[in-house]
Amino acid sequence: MNSLDGIRVLDLSRVLAGPWCTQTLADLGADVIKIERPGTGDDTRSWGPPFLPAADGRESHESAYYLGANRNKRSVTCDIAQAEGQALVRALAEHCDVFIENFKVGDMARYGLDYDSLKAINPRLVYCSLTGFGQTGPYAPRAGYDYIIQGMGGLMSVTGERDDLGGGPQKVGVAVADLFTGMYATVGILAALRHAERTGEGQHLDMALLDTQVAMLANLGANYLVSDSAPGRMGNAHQNIVPYQVFEVAPRPDGGKDFIILAVGNDGQYAKFCEVAGRPDLASDPRYVKNADRVRHRADLVPLLEAVMKTRPKADWLTALEAAKVPCGAINNLDEVFADPQVQARGMVTRWQHTLRADLPLVSSPIKLEKTPVRTGRPPPMLGQHTDEVLAELLGLGVTRLAALRDRKII
C-alpha cells in the first residue's frame, strides 16, 4: 500500500512545475491522470535530444526531459479547446480529489474549468493553479518562465562569481524555481486534502513561481531584510561562513587542475581543519578563531588557505579531512554521481519496463517511507496510452462513444 492510495489527481499541467508536483503525488500512490493535447501532448515530449531510442535503435518521440518528470501517471488525450473536450474534463473532475493546472490566468474560466465552475460539481475538490506570478497582482497576466523568475526573484544576483573577479549574473543549472514551486505545491495540496478530509470542503491553491523564488532566497533574503544591505555574488564561497567554498588542490596525475569543497560549519571544525592542514597557528590567531571574525577577515584568510590546499592532492585531503570529521567533498560529474557507491546504495536509479524499452533507467524518488514506500511500477506513459482505459473506467464510455470522440478529434 502507498500513502496516497485512493487519491485521484486530474493533471492539466505541463512542462515542469506542475508535472514535478504530480509526479511526487503519483510516487506516493495517487492515481494521476495526465490530460494532454491530442497529437502533441506535453510540450516537453519534444524537448530534446536526447530522446529514448525505440526497439529498432531509432529515436522515438519520448524525450528524456519528459521521462524525468512524468513517471507513475496515466496519459489521456483530450482537446479542451473544444466544448466536448471541456465536458469530458468536467465529468472526470467529479471523480477526482485534486485538479492541477498551469494555464495563463483566465484561460480556465474561458473553458469553464476554473475553480468556481468545478467546485459547483465537486465541493471537495482541491484545485491548484501554478503560474509565474499568481492569480493577483500587477504581473498576474504575464507568462513567467523559470529563467526569468530566477532573474526577477533575485537568485541570479547571488549566483555566479564575484563581480570583482569578473563575474556576472548566472542562472542555476537546473530549473530550481519550477522544481521548488512543484514541491511547495505538493505540500499545499497535501494540507488542503487534510482539510477536505476533516470538513468535506475543497479550496483553491494559488502557487506562483515568483513567490516561491522569493521564499527560497532563505537566509540571503533574511540577510537583506535584517541589514538593509543586499548580498552580492560570492561564486563558490558562502555569504556567512568561512572557510566554506571550493578550493583548488594539487594537480591531477595528468597535470590537470583539481578541486574539492571544504565546508567548515563551526569553530570546532575549523580548528580540526587547521590541525589537518598543519597550520595550527591559523586556529589560534584571534582574527580567525570565531566564524564572525573569519567572515570579517575573509580577504586575509582565504589566500592563506588557498596556498595550503594546493600542497596536497584531492584524495589525500578527502581522506584526512573525513577522518577528522571535517565536512568536505569531491565535485563529481554525472558519470561519477551515478557510479557513486552511496548513490547506488540508496537506490537512486530505478529500472522501469517502458513500452519502448524493457529496462529504462530513471532517477528515483528520494522519499524513503518505512511503512508506505513510494510506487515504482508505472513508467512514464506514451501519449494517450490510457485514454480509453480511463474514460471507460470513470465515465463508463463504451467503444462506440470512444470511436466517435476520436473521429471528431476530441480525444
C-alpha positions as CSV (number, residue, x, y, z in Angstrom):
1,M,0.0,0.0,0.0
2,N,1.1,3.5,-0.8
3,S,0.5,6.7,1.3
4,L,-1.9,8.3,-1.2
5,D,-3.8,5.2,-2.3
6,G,-7.4,6.3,-3.1
7,I,-6.5,9.9,-4.1
8,R,-7.1,10.7,-7.7
9,V,-5.5,13.7,-9.4
10,L,-6.6,15.3,-12.7
11,D,-3.5,16.9,-14.1
12,L,-3.8,19.6,-16.7
13,S,-0.3,20.9,-16.2
14,R,2.7,20.6,-18.5
15,V,6.4,21.3,-18.7
16,L,8.0,21.1,-15.2
17,A,6.5,22.8,-12.1
18,G,3.1,21.1,-12.3
19,P,4.4,17.7,-13.6
20,W,7.0,17.7,-10.8
21,C,4.3,18.2,-8.3
22,T,2.0,15.5,-9.7
23,Q,4.9,13.1,-10.2
24,T,5.6,13.3,-6.5
25,L,1.9,12.7,-5.7
26,A,2.0,9.8,-8.1
27,D,5.1,8.3,-6.5
28,L,3.2,8.5,-3.2
29,G,0.4,6.4,-4.6
30,A,-2.1,8.9,-6.1
31,D,-3.8,8.0,-9.4
32,V,-2.6,10.8,-11.6
33,I,-4.5,11.3,-14.8
34,K,-2.4,13.5,-17.1
35,I,-4.6,15.3,-19.7
36,E,-2.6,16.0,-22.9
37,R,-3.2,17.6,-26.2
38,P,-4.1,15.0,-28.9
39,G,-1.2,14.6,-31.3
40,T,1.5,16.6,-29.5
41,G,1.0,16.1,-25.7
42,D,3.0,17.9,-23.1
43,D,5.5,20.4,-24.6
44,T,8.4,18.6,-23.1
45,R,7.8,15.4,-25.1
46,S,9.6,17.2,-27.9
47,W,12.3,18.9,-25.8
48,G,15.3,17.0,-27.0
49,P,17.6,15.4,-27.9
50,P,18.2,13.2,-26.1
51,F,15.1,11.0,-27.0
52,L,14.5,7.5,-25.8
53,P,15.7,5.0,-28.5
54,A,13.0,2.7,-29.8
55,A,13.5,-1.1,-30.0
56,D,15.0,-0.7,-33.5
57,G,17.5,1.8,-32.3
58,R,15.9,4.9,-33.9
59,E,14.9,8.0,-32.0
60,S,11.4,7.9,-30.6
61,H,9.3,10.9,-29.7
62,E,9.8,10.4,-26.0
63,S,12.3,13.0,-24.7
64,A,14.5,12.4,-21.6
65,Y,13.1,15.6,-20.2
66,Y,9.5,14.3,-20.3
67,L,10.5,10.9,-19.0
68,G,12.2,12.5,-16.0
69,A,9.1,14.3,-14.8
70,N,6.1,12.0,-15.6
71,R,6.6,8.6,-14.1
72,N,3.7,6.8,-12.4
73,K,1.0,8.7,-14.3
74,R,-1.8,7.7,-16.8
75,S,-2.0,9.7,-20.1
76,V,-5.3,10.7,-21.5
77,T,-5.6,12.9,-24.7
78,C,-8.4,15.4,-24.7
79,D,-8.8,18.7,-26.6
80,I,-10.0,21.1,-24.0
81,A,-10.3,23.9,-26.7
82,Q,-13.5,22.1,-27.9
83,A,-16.7,22.1,-25.9
84,E,-16.9,18.3,-25.8
85,G,-13.4,18.1,-24.5
86,Q,-14.3,20.6,-21.8
87,A,-17.3,18.5,-20.9
88,L,-15.1,15.4,-20.6
89,V,-12.7,17.1,-18.2
90,R,-15.6,18.4,-16.1
91,A,-17.0,14.9,-15.9
92,L,-13.6,13.5,-14.9
93,A,-13.3,16.2,-12.2
94,E,-16.4,14.8,-10.4
95,H,-14.4,11.7,-9.8
96,C,-11.2,13.4,-8.6
97,D,-9.8,14.8,-5.4
98,V,-7.3,17.2,-6.9
99,F,-7.2,19.3,-10.0
100,I,-4.0,21.0,-11.1
101,E,-3.4,23.4,-14.0
102,N,-0.7,25.9,-15.1
103,F,-2.6,27.8,-17.8
104,K,-2.4,31.6,-18.1
105,V,-4.7,33.5,-15.6
106,G,-8.2,33.5,-17.0
107,D,-7.8,30.6,-19.5
108,M,-9.5,28.0,-17.3
109,A,-12.5,30.3,-16.9
110,R,-12.9,30.6,-20.6
111,Y,-13.1,26.8,-20.8
112,G,-15.5,26.5,-17.9
113,L,-12.8,24.7,-15.9
114,D,-12.0,27.3,-13.3
115,Y,-12.3,26.6,-9.6
116,D,-15.7,28.2,-9.2
117,S,-17.1,26.1,-12.0
118,L,-15.6,22.8,-10.8
119,K,-16.4,23.3,-7.1
120,A,-20.0,23.6,-8.0
121,I,-19.9,20.0,-9.2
122,N,-17.3,18.7,-6.7
123,P,-17.2,20.7,-3.5
124,R,-14.4,18.6,-2.0
125,L,-12.1,19.3,-4.9
126,V,-8.6,20.7,-4.1
127,Y,-7.8,23.0,-7.1
128,C,-4.2,24.0,-7.6
129,S,-3.1,26.8,-10.1
130,L,0.5,27.2,-10.9
131,T,1.6,30.4,-12.8
132,G,4.6,32.6,-13.0
133,F,3.2,35.4,-10.9
134,G,0.0,34.2,-9.3
135,Q,-3.7,35.0,-9.8
136,T,-3.4,38.5,-8.3
137,G,-1.1,41.5,-8.6
138,P,0.0,43.7,-11.5
139,Y,2.1,40.9,-13.1
140,A,-0.6,38.2,-13.0
141,P,-1.3,38.3,-16.7
142,R,2.3,37.8,-17.6
143,A,3.9,34.5,-18.6
144,G,6.6,33.6,-16.2
145,Y,9.3,31.1,-17.1
146,D,11.9,29.7,-14.7
147,Y,14.9,31.6,-16.2
148,I,13.0,34.9,-16.0
149,I,11.9,34.1,-12.4
150,Q,15.4,33.3,-11.3
151,G,16.4,36.8,-12.5
152,M,13.4,38.7,-11.2
153,G,13.4,36.8,-7.9
154,G,16.9,37.8,-7.0
155,L,18.6,34.4,-7.4
156,M,20.8,35.5,-10.3
157,S,22.0,38.4,-8.2
158,V,23.6,36.0,-5.7
159,T,24.6,33.2,-8.2
160,G,27.9,33.4,-10.1
161,E,31.5,34.5,-9.5
162,R,32.1,37.8,-7.5
163,D,31.9,40.9,-9.7
164,D,35.4,42.0,-8.7
165,L,36.7,38.7,-10.1
166,G,35.0,39.2,-13.4
167,G,31.7,37.5,-12.5
168,G,28.2,38.4,-13.6
169,P,24.6,37.1,-13.3
170,Q,24.3,33.3,-13.6
171,K,21.3,31.1,-13.6
172,V,21.3,27.8,-11.7
173,G,21.9,24.8,-13.9
174,V,18.5,23.2,-13.3
175,A,15.1,24.9,-13.2
176,V,15.0,25.4,-9.5
177,A,12.1,27.9,-9.4
178,D,10.0,25.3,-11.2
179,L,11.1,22.5,-9.0
180,F,10.7,24.3,-5.8
181,T,7.2,25.5,-6.9
182,G,6.3,22.0,-7.7
183,M,7.4,20.8,-4.2
184,Y,5.7,23.7,-2.4
185,A,2.5,22.9,-4.4
186,T,2.8,19.3,-3.3
187,V,2.9,20.4,0.4
188,G,0.0,22.7,-0.1
189,I,-2.1,20.1,-1.8
190,L,-1.5,17.6,1.0
191,A,-2.5,20.2,3.5
192,A,-5.7,21.0,1.5
193,L,-6.5,17.3,1.3
194,R,-6.3,17.0,5.1
195,H,-8.7,20.0,5.4
196,A,-11.1,18.4,2.9
197,E,-10.9,15.1,4.8
198,R,-12.0,16.9,8.0
199,T,-14.6,19.3,6.6
200,G,-15.7,18.0,3.2
201,E,-14.6,21.3,1.8
202,G,-12.1,21.8,-1.0
203,Q,-10.2,25.0,-1.7
204,H,-8.1,26.9,-4.4
205,L,-4.3,26.8,-4.0
206,D,-2.6,29.8,-5.8
207,M,1.0,28.9,-6.5
208,A,3.4,31.4,-8.1
209,L,7.0,30.8,-9.3
210,L,8.0,34.4,-8.2
211,D,6.6,33.9,-4.7
212,T,8.5,30.6,-4.4
213,Q,11.7,32.1,-5.7
214,V,11.5,35.0,-3.2
215,A,10.8,32.5,-0.4
216,M,13.8,30.2,-1.4
217,L,16.2,33.1,-1.0
218,A,16.1,31.8,2.6
219,N,19.0,33.2,4.7
220,L,20.0,35.6,2.0
221,G,16.6,37.2,2.0
222,A,16.8,37.4,5.7
223,N,20.3,38.9,5.5
224,Y,18.9,41.7,3.3
225,L,15.8,42.4,5.4
226,V,17.7,42.4,8.7
227,S,20.6,44.5,7.5
228,D,19.1,46.5,4.6
229,S,22.2,45.6,2.6
230,A,22.0,43.4,-0.4
231,P,24.4,40.4,-0.5
232,G,26.4,40.1,-3.7
233,R,27.6,37.2,-5.8
234,M,30.1,35.1,-3.9
235,G,31.0,32.4,-6.5
236,N,31.7,29.2,-4.7
237,A,32.0,30.8,-1.3
238,H,29.4,31.2,1.4
239,Q,27.9,34.6,2.4
240,N,28.0,33.9,6.2
241,I,30.6,31.1,6.8
242,V,34.4,30.9,6.2
243,P,36.0,28.7,5.0
244,Y,33.1,27.3,3.1
245,Q,33.9,27.1,-0.6
246,V,35.7,25.4,-3.4
247,F,39.5,25.2,-3.2
248,E,42.0,24.2,-5.8
249,V,44.2,21.3,-4.7
250,A,47.4,19.8,-6.1
251,P,47.1,18.9,-9.8
252,R,45.8,15.5,-11.0
253,P,48.4,13.0,-12.3
254,D,47.8,14.2,-15.8
255,G,48.6,17.7,-14.8
256,G,45.0,19.0,-14.9
257,K,43.5,21.2,-12.2
258,D,41.6,19.5,-9.4
259,F,39.3,20.8,-6.7
260,I,37.4,19.9,-3.5
261,I,34.7,21.5,-1.5
262,L,35.6,22.5,2.1
263,A,32.5,23.2,4.2
264,V,33.6,24.2,7.7
265,G,30.4,24.8,9.6
266,N,31.6,25.8,13.1
267,D,34.7,26.9,15.0
268,G,35.5,23.3,16.3
269,Q,35.6,22.0,12.7
270,Y,37.8,25.0,11.8
271,A,40.3,24.1,14.5
272,K,40.4,20.4,13.3
273,F,40.9,21.6,9.7
274,C,43.9,23.7,10.7
275,E,45.4,20.7,12.5
276,V,45.0,18.5,9.4
277,A,46.4,21.3,7.3
278,G,49.5,21.6,9.5
279,R,48.6,25.3,10.3
280,P,47.5,25.3,14.0
281,D,48.6,29.0,14.0
282,L,45.6,29.8,11.9
283,A,43.3,28.3,14.5
284,S,44.8,30.4,17.4
285,D,45.1,33.7,15.5
286,P,42.5,36.0,17.1
287,R,41.4,37.2,13.7
288,Y,40.3,33.7,12.8
289,V,39.1,31.9,15.9
290,K,35.4,32.7,15.6
291,N,33.4,32.4,12.4
292,A,32.2,36.0,12.6
293,D,35.8,37.2,12.6
294,R,36.8,34.8,9.8
295,V,34.0,36.3,7.7
296,R,35.2,39.8,8.5
297,H,38.8,38.9,7.6
298,R,37.9,36.7,4.7
299,A,40.2,38.6,2.3
300,D,43.2,37.9,4.5
301,L,42.5,34.3,5.5
302,V,41.3,32.7,2.2
303,P,44.6,33.4,0.3
304,L,46.5,31.6,3.1
305,L,44.2,28.6,2.9
306,E,44.4,28.6,-0.9
307,A,48.2,28.2,-0.7
308,V,47.9,25.4,1.8
309,M,45.3,23.5,-0.2
310,K,47.4,23.4,-3.3
311,T,50.1,21.4,-1.4
312,R,48.3,18.1,-1.4
313,P,46.2,16.1,-3.9
314,K,42.4,15.6,-3.7
315,A,42.5,12.0,-2.4
316,D,44.9,12.9,0.4
317,W,42.8,15.9,1.5
318,L,39.5,14.0,1.4
319,T,40.9,11.0,3.4
320,A,42.5,13.2,6.1
321,L,39.6,15.6,6.4
322,E,36.9,12.8,6.5
323,A,39.0,11.0,9.2
324,A,39.0,14.3,11.3
325,K,35.2,14.7,10.7
326,V,35.8,18.0,8.8
327,P,33.0,18.3,6.1
328,C,34.4,18.1,2.6
329,G,33.5,16.6,-0.7
330,A,34.5,16.0,-4.3
331,I,33.0,17.8,-7.3
332,N,31.5,15.0,-9.4
333,N,30.4,14.9,-13.0
334,L,27.3,12.9,-13.7
335,D,29.3,9.8,-14.6
336,E,30.8,9.9,-11.1
337,V,27.4,10.7,-9.5
338,F,25.7,7.6,-10.8
339,A,28.7,5.4,-10.1
340,D,29.0,6.7,-6.5
341,P,28.5,3.8,-4.1
342,Q,26.4,5.9,-1.8
343,V,24.0,6.9,-4.6
344,Q,23.8,3.2,-5.6
345,A,23.3,2.0,-2.1
346,R,20.4,4.4,-1.7
347,G,18.7,3.1,-4.8
348,M,18.6,6.5,-6.6
349,V,18.2,4.8,-10.0
350,T,15.2,2.6,-10.8
351,R,14.7,0.4,-13.8
352,W,11.3,0.7,-15.5
353,Q,9.5,-1.6,-18.0
354,H,8.6,1.1,-20.6
355,T,6.7,0.3,-23.8
356,L,9.8,1.3,-25.9
357,R,12.5,-0.1,-23.6
358,A,12.3,-3.1,-21.3
359,D,14.9,-1.7,-18.9
360,L,14.6,2.1,-18.8
361,P,16.8,3.7,-16.1
362,L,15.4,6.8,-14.4
363,V,16.2,8.8,-11.3
364,S,14.2,7.5,-8.3
365,S,12.1,9.4,-5.8
366,P,14.3,10.4,-2.8
367,I,11.4,9.8,-0.4
368,K,12.1,6.9,1.8
369,L,9.0,5.8,3.8
370,E,9.2,2.8,6.1
371,K,5.6,1.7,6.1
372,T,4.2,3.0,2.8
373,P,7.1,3.1,0.3
374,V,6.8,5.1,-2.9
375,R,5.4,3.4,-6.1
376,T,8.0,2.1,-8.5
377,G,5.9,0.2,-11.0
378,R,4.4,2.5,-13.6
379,P,6.8,4.1,-16.2
380,P,6.1,7.4,-17.9
381,P,3.2,6.9,-20.3
382,M,3.1,7.0,-24.1
383,L,0.9,9.9,-25.3
384,G,-2.7,8.9,-24.9
385,Q,-1.8,5.4,-23.6
386,H,-4.6,5.3,-21.1
387,T,-7.3,7.4,-22.8
388,D,-9.8,4.5,-23.4
389,E,-9.0,2.9,-20.1
390,V,-9.7,6.0,-18.0
391,L,-12.8,7.2,-19.9
392,A,-14.3,3.7,-19.7
393,E,-13.4,3.2,-16.1
394,L,-14.5,6.6,-14.7
395,L,-17.2,7.7,-17.2
396,G,-18.4,4.4,-18.5
397,L,-17.8,5.3,-22.1
398,G,-18.1,2.3,-24.5
399,V,-16.3,1.5,-27.7
400,T,-18.8,3.3,-29.9
401,R,-18.7,6.5,-27.9
402,L,-14.9,6.5,-27.8
403,A,-14.7,5.9,-31.5
404,A,-17.0,8.9,-32.1
405,L,-14.9,11.2,-29.9
406,R,-11.8,10.0,-31.7
407,D,-13.3,10.7,-35.1
408,R,-14.1,14.3,-34.1
409,K,-10.5,14.6,-32.7
410,I,-11.8,15.3,-29.2
411,I,-9.5,12.5,-27.9
